[in-house]
Amino acid sequence: MSRAPKSPIAKSSSAKAPAKAVARKTVAKKAVAKQGAAKKAVAKPAAPKKVIAKKVAAKPVAAKKVAAKKVGAKKVAPPAKAKPTPAPKAAKAVKPPAPRKAIFFDRDGVVNESPGEGSYVLSWWDFYFLPGVEKVLAYLKTKGYFLVLVTNQQCVGKGIINQAQLDAIHERMQTELGPKASFDAIYACTALKSENSPMRKPAPGMILAARDEHNLDVAGSWLIGDHDRDIELARNARVGTAVRFLSEKAVKVRAEYIVKDHVELLKLVKSKL
């Protein structure tokens, strides 16, 4: 039995098959080789390239010529000198107030009725204002005069009344006169005549004390009394003007003015003060 001849087509297909397989292997190897190379490339960092520095001769840079601008010279003020710290100013001396003019009044026989020679006002019930005295006092106050009562009251020195009783009489007198006519100061000497006190009229002690305590202008002041010792007091204390209030007492020392009552006294002070 004869074999049938092999088809050339079959030979060619079978011959191509091994060739394709070989080609696939080759491609596979190349791929594997590339992957390995890639891994090596990643694993080993590329060595830095050596850069050879070239020596470059430094060229001098030509300085640019800048045309100088003429600028007018500004006058610069010299630094201010430090001002010396001023010494603290001395406190201005405060001028004391000018002395005030006063009117000095005797009490018994001028402000109130006299109890008589050798007698005393022992209580408020023995005290009687002379008519018009309040008007005189009030007028003088409106003119700014400082009103001072100066009186000898040796009844206290004799023990007939005590100091508290005398003070009570004067307090009641001030209350009755009221703020518009009351005295600004009261001085009463209670020493006995035999003691020769510098405060007892006609010695000037009470007026000098009032002058020092109340800053009074004695030379510009007036005194009003009904007895020689009152006028002598004005002379000894150098009071500017003395006025005698007429009474039953004898007149041996002359005063600048004489009045018989408070009506005349008011007219006098209104014309002179």
Helices and strands as residue ranges (DSSP letters): H 8-43, E 100-105, G 124-126, H 133-142, E 146-152, H 154-157, H 163-177, E 185-189, G 193-195, H 205-214, E 216-225, H 228-237, E 241-245, E 257-259, H 262-272
